[in-house]
Amino acid sequence: MKFVIIGCGLIAGSHANAIQNCKDAQLTAVCGRRKEPVEKFAGEHGCRAYTDVEAMLDEIRPDAAVICTPTFLHEQHVSRCADRKIHVLCEKPLEKTPAACRRLLDKVESQGIVFMTAQVVRFWAGYVELKEMFENGEMGKIYMAHLRRVSHRSKQYSPWIFDPALGGGAMGDMLVHDVDYLRYAIGPFQSVFAHAVKDETGCYNNVMANIVHKNGVHSLAEASFTQQTGYPFGFSVDIAGSEATVEYQYSSGASTLIKRSGNAPSKSLCEMRIWKKGTGQEMIPVRQYDAYQRQMEYFVECVKQGRRPRIVTPEQSYEVICMMDAVKRSADSNEVVYL
């Protein structure tokens, strides 16, 4: 399958590597706004460079495209691909508003292409094992789920992410991962009450979304971009159930939140523990792999078989953006918002 990538920012490199490591895919071209960065990217990944999206699509005639442009440009780029019957893997968040998402998904449906939002956490080591535990009832009745994702504001991030009207900071870029996973693992949403604080960017860069699911489960999704410089990117999941308590955490470096034995410097950490009813603590092995490659292989298989993706469905992608809109409205109004 011939692939192109539209957008050559930070996340595009992960998708390029995933395509190149997928036996049934070939990266043929990349398109970016500025000539120098896109030519550098193309040289690193052995593909052609373009600065005009339509020229690339018409000349290359790819089988599939990965959309890595800013969120507010997703609808126009997905539409360009759909009109040419090009299958699409689109980066998260799917779009800025429910209305834009609805138009995008209607276009995809009308053109009959295979489409998937790149919600990579659904393919991530650890989260996959947690999903299996939810499905097999290993944790029993779920009382509470707490998902946390934090980082300092790295210079690697594009400036548009910290524009309130375009990216929305941690609420728009980080929180969407965990809101999406909660929809996937626990089920549809009923309501949300968001505690959120803006920083000097005007974005909600600290947010706690208190969610009630339609099945009665309560969850908390927390995201922050205001950790001080040097604080490692990290995420964690804590599940309290009637039959087990599960804790999963990842940190890319040292953190006072993580206790370690000895005086050795702490580096990356990835571990999962379970406390089953009536027994002690048990470590759960977390299989390590490239989640972006796992996601790409799944998408390619869907295209080859001509079937709609089931792990990440268009309907759930739409529900997630509706929830993100509700989180923003709740933070603005300081009120519970019902979906």
C-alpha positions in Angstrom: 0.0 0.0 0.0 1.3 3.4 -1.0 1.1 5.9 2.0 1.5 9.6 2.1 1.7 11.8 5.3 0.1 15.2 5.3 2.0 17.4 7.9 5.5 16.8 9.1 5.5 18.0 12.7 6.5 16.0 15.8 4.0 13.2 15.6 4.6 12.6 11.9 7.9 10.9 12.6 6.1 8.2 14.7 3.8 7.4 11.8 6.6 7.4 9.3 8.5 4.9 11.3 5.3 2.8 11.8 4.7 2.7 8.0 8.3 1.8 7.3 8.1 -1.1 9.8 4.9 -2.4 8.4 5.5 -5.1 5.8 2.4 -4.2 3.7 3.0 -0.4 3.6 5.4 1.9 1.9 5.9 5.6 2.6 6.0 7.4 -0.8 5.7 11.1 0.0 5.2 13.7 2.7 3.7 17.2 2.5 4.4 20.2 4.7 3.9 24.0 4.5 7.6 24.9 4.6 10.1 23.6 2.1 13.1 23.1 4.4 11.5 21.1 7.2 9.5 18.9 4.7 12.6 18.2 2.6 14.6 17.3 5.8 11.8 14.9 6.9 11.6 13.3 3.4 15.4 12.8 3.3 15.3 11.1 6.7 12.5 8.7 5.7 13.4 8.1 2.0 10.3 9.6 0.4 9.3 12.5 -1.9 8.7 16.0 -0.5 5.8 18.3 -1.4 4.5 21.6 -0.2 1.2 21.4 -2.1 -1.3 18.8 -0.7 -3.4 18.4 -3.9 -0.4 18.2 -6.1 0.9 15.3 -4.0 -2.4 13.4 -3.9 -2.9 13.8 -7.6 0.7 12.9 -8.6 1.3 10.0 -6.1 -2.3 8.6 -6.2 -1.7 6.9 -2.8 -3.8 4.1 -1.4 -3.9 5.8 2.1 -2.9 9.0 3.9 -2.0 9.8 7.5 -3.2 13.3 8.5 -0.8 14.9 10.9 -1.8 18.5 10.5 -3.1 20.7 13.3 -6.6 19.7 14.6 -8.4 22.6 13.0 -7.2 21.5 9.5 -8.3 17.9 9.8 -11.7 18.3 8.1 -10.3 19.9 5.0 -7.5 17.4 4.5 -9.7 14.4 5.2 -12.2 15.7 2.7 -9.5 16.1 0.0 -8.5 12.5 0.5 -12.1 11.2 0.7 -13.0 12.9 -2.6 -10.1 10.9 -4.2 -11.1 7.6 -2.5 -7.9 7.6 -0.5 -8.2 5.8 2.9 -7.4 7.9 5.9 -5.8 7.5 9.3 -6.3 10.9 11.1 -4.4 12.1 14.1 -6.3 12.9 17.3 -8.3 15.0 18.3 -10.5 14.3 15.3 -11.6 17.9 15.0 -12.2 21.0 17.2 -16.0 20.8 17.4 -18.8 18.2 17.2 -20.2 19.9 14.1 -16.9 19.7 12.3 -16.6 16.0 13.3 -20.0 15.3 12.0 -19.3 16.9 8.6 -16.0 15.0 8.4 -17.5 11.7 9.2 -20.5 12.2 6.8 -18.0 12.9 4.0 -16.0 9.7 4.9 -19.2 7.7 4.9 -20.5 9.1 1.6 -17.2 8.3 -0.2 -17.0 4.8 1.3 -13.3 4.9 2.4 -11.8 3.2 5.3 -11.3 5.8 8.0 -9.9 5.7 11.6 -8.8 8.2 14.2 -5.3 7.6 15.5 -6.2 7.1 19.1 -3.0 5.3 19.8 -3.7 4.6 23.5 -6.1 1.9 22.5 -3.1 0.0 21.1 -0.7 1.0 23.9 1.1 -1.6 26.0 -0.6 -1.7 29.4 -3.8 -0.2 28.2 -4.4 -3.3 26.1 -4.0 -5.5 29.1 -6.4 -3.2 31.1 -9.0 -3.5 28.4 -8.8 -7.3 28.6 -9.3 -7.1 32.4 -12.4 -5.0 31.9 -13.8 -7.4 29.3 -13.2 -10.6 31.3 -14.6 -9.1 34.5 -11.3 -9.7 36.4 -11.8 -6.4 38.4 -15.4 -7.1 39.2 -17.8 -4.2 39.6 -15.9 -1.0 38.8 -16.2 1.6 41.6 -13.8 4.2 40.3 -11.2 4.8 37.5 -8.6 7.6 37.7 -6.5 8.3 34.6 -3.7 10.9 34.8 -1.4 12.3 32.1 1.1 15.1 32.8 4.1 16.8 31.3 6.0 20.1 31.3 5.4 22.3 28.3 8.2 21.1 26.1 9.6 23.3 23.3 9.1 20.4 20.9 5.3 21.2 20.9 4.0 23.4 18.1 2.8 26.8 19.2 -0.7 26.3 17.9 -1.3 23.7 20.6 -1.1 26.5 23.2 -3.5 28.8 21.4 -6.9 28.6 23.1 -8.8 28.9 19.9 -6.8 26.4 17.9 -5.3 23.7 20.2 -6.6 24.3 23.7 -3.5 23.2 25.6 -3.7 20.2 27.9 -7.4 20.0 27.7 -7.4 19.7 23.9 -4.1 17.8 23.3 -3.6 15.6 26.4 -7.0 14.9 28.0 -8.5 13.6 24.8 -6.3 10.5 25.1 -7.8 9.4 28.4 -11.3 10.5 27.6 -11.1 8.3 24.5 -9.8 5.4 26.5 -12.5 5.7 29.1 -15.1 5.6 26.3 -13.4 2.5 24.9 -12.9 0.6 28.2 -15.9 1.6 30.3 -18.6 2.8 28.0 -20.7 5.8 26.8 -20.8 9.0 28.8 -23.7 10.5 30.7 -22.3 13.7 32.3 -19.2 15.6 33.3 -18.1 18.2 35.8 -14.7 19.8 35.0 -12.3 21.5 37.4 -9.9 23.4 35.2 -7.4 26.2 35.6 -6.0 28.4 32.8 -2.4 29.6 32.8 -0.7 32.5 31.0 -1.4 31.0 27.6 -5.2 31.3 28.2 -5.6 27.5 27.8 -6.9 25.1 30.4 -3.5 23.6 31.0 -4.7 21.9 34.3 -8.0 20.0 34.1 -9.8 17.3 36.1 -12.9 15.9 34.4 -15.2 14.1 36.7 -17.2 11.8 34.4 -20.3 9.7 35.0 -20.8 6.9 32.5 -24.2 5.6 31.4 -23.6 2.3 33.2 -23.1 4.2 36.5 -19.3 3.9 36.7 -17.5 7.1 37.9 -14.2 8.1 36.4 -11.7 10.9 36.7 -9.5 12.1 33.8 -6.7 14.4 34.7 -4.2 16.3 32.5 -1.6 19.0 33.0 0.9 20.9 30.9 2.2 23.0 33.8 4.7 20.7 35.5 8.0 22.5 35.9 10.8 22.2 33.4 12.5 18.8 33.7 9.4 17.0 35.1 9.0 13.8 33.1 6.1 13.0 30.8 4.1 10.4 32.5 0.7 8.7 32.8 -1.1 6.4 35.2 -4.3 4.4 35.6 -5.8 3.4 38.9 -8.9 1.2 39.0 -10.8 0.3 42.1 -13.1 -2.7 41.6 -15.0 -5.2 43.8 -12.6 -8.0 43.0 -9.3 -6.2 42.4 -7.4 -3.0 42.5 -5.1 -2.3 39.6 -2.4 0.3 39.2 -0.5 1.1 36.0 2.1 3.8 35.7 4.6 5.0 33.2 7.2 7.8 33.6 9.8 8.8 31.1 12.2 9.9 33.9 12.7 10.7 37.5 9.6 11.8 39.5 8.9 12.2 43.2 5.6 10.4 42.6 7.5 7.2 42.0 9.3 5.4 44.9 12.4 3.5 44.2 14.8 1.4 46.2 18.4 2.4 46.6 20.1 5.6 45.4 20.3 4.8 41.7 19.1 7.6 39.4 15.6 6.8 38.1 15.0 6.6 34.4 11.9 5.4 32.5 9.4 3.3 34.4 6.6 1.1 33.1 4.8 -1.3 35.5 1.5 -2.7 36.4 0.3 -4.1 39.8 -2.8 -5.9 40.8 -4.2 -6.6 44.3 -6.8 -9.3 44.0 -9.5 -9.8 46.6 -8.1 -12.0 49.4 -4.6 -12.1 48.0 -1.5 -9.9 48.0 0.1 -7.7 45.4 1.1 -9.2 42.1 3.1 -7.7 39.3 1.6 -8.0 35.8 4.1 -8.2 32.9 3.6 -5.4 30.3 4.5 -6.4 26.8 6.6 -3.7 25.2 6.2 -2.9 21.5 5.7 0.2 19.2 2.1 1.1 19.6 2.2 3.3 16.5 3.3 0.3 14.5 0.6 -1.9 16.1 -2.0 0.8 15.2 -0.7 1.0 11.6 -0.7 -2.7 11.1 -4.3 -2.8 12.2 -5.3 0.0 9.9 -3.6 -1.6 6.9 -5.4 -4.9 7.6 -8.7 -3.1 7.7 -8.0 -1.5 4.3 -6.8 -4.8 2.8 -10.0 -6.5 4.0 -12.2 -3.5 3.1 -13.8 -3.3 6.5 -14.6 -0.6 9.0 -12.2 -0.5 12.0 -13.7 -2.0 15.1 -11.1 -1.0 17.7 -11.6 2.7 16.9 -15.0 3.4 15.4 -16.1 6.7 13.8 -19.1 6.7 16.2 -16.9 6.6 19.3 -14.6 9.2 17.8 -17.6 11.5 17.5 -18.7 10.8 21.1 -15.2 11.6 22.4 -15.3 15.0 20.7 -18.8 15.6 22.1 -17.4 14.9 25.5 -14.4 17.2 25.0 -16.8 19.9 24.1 -18.8 19.2 27.2 -15.6 19.3 29.4 -14.9 22.8 28.0 -18.4 24.0 28.6 -18.4 22.6 32.1 -15.1 24.4 32.8 -16.4 27.6 31.4 -19.7 27.5 33.3 -18.6 25.7 36.5 -21.6 23.4 36.1 -22.4 19.8 35.3 -22.9 19.2 31.6 -25.1 16.3 30.4 -24.5 14.6 27.1 
